[in-house]
Amino acid sequence: CIAGMGVESMLSILNLTNEEGDDSDDDCNKNHYLKNLNCQTLYLQPPKNRPKHLMALYKALQENNEWLLIDERIVRVKKRWYVTCAFERVIEADRHCIEDNSARFRLPGHFLSTNSNDKEEFRRYMQHHLDWLSNDLKIKGHLSEEEMLWMNQFKEVP
């Protein structure tokens, strides 16, 4: 379980980012600490819950079919949302199934939008961030690719 630190720090601890000064894209060396520890499940709660921060975390974990999002929870405490996500290591035997279906990359909110316990709180979170992103789009004239993907996924959710 990792909580209370930024996405970049989490990814660094999980060894999913290149080390300082390392320009290589050698994915073989990434994630080796977790493999050596035989870690099968990750519970993560970054303090920054804007969609673009969560997207960076989810993308880094899922991009090589190493980890699969299996659950999410959301709570609001003192005007601040906390999103906790759970990822499970993909075993080699199941890797081909994930490559062939929509489970390959799950966006932040994948489970929150359907979980009856957290659905109403996620709806408030989602509306807040959709409004925020819409205002950013008006002011800046553009959004990041991650923000656009998240916004397009959830703008039609009731």
Sequence and secondary structure as in RCSB ss.txt:
>XXXX:A:sequence
CIAGMGVESMLSILNLTNEEGDDSDDDCNKNHYLKNLNCQTLYLQPPKNRPKHLMALYKALQENNEWLLIDERIV
RVKKRWYVTCAFERVIEADRHCIEDNSARFRLPGHFLSTNSNDKEEFRRYMQHHLDWLSNDLKIKGHLSEEEMLW
MNQFKEVP
>XXXX:A:secstr
 EESS HHHHHHHTT S  TT     TTTTTHHHHHTT  EEEEE S  SHHHHHHHHHHHHTTSSEEEEEEEEE
EETTEEEEEEEEEE  HHHHHHHHTSGGGS  TTTTTTT TTTHHHHHHHHHHHHHHHHHHHHHHS   HHHHHH
HHHHTT  
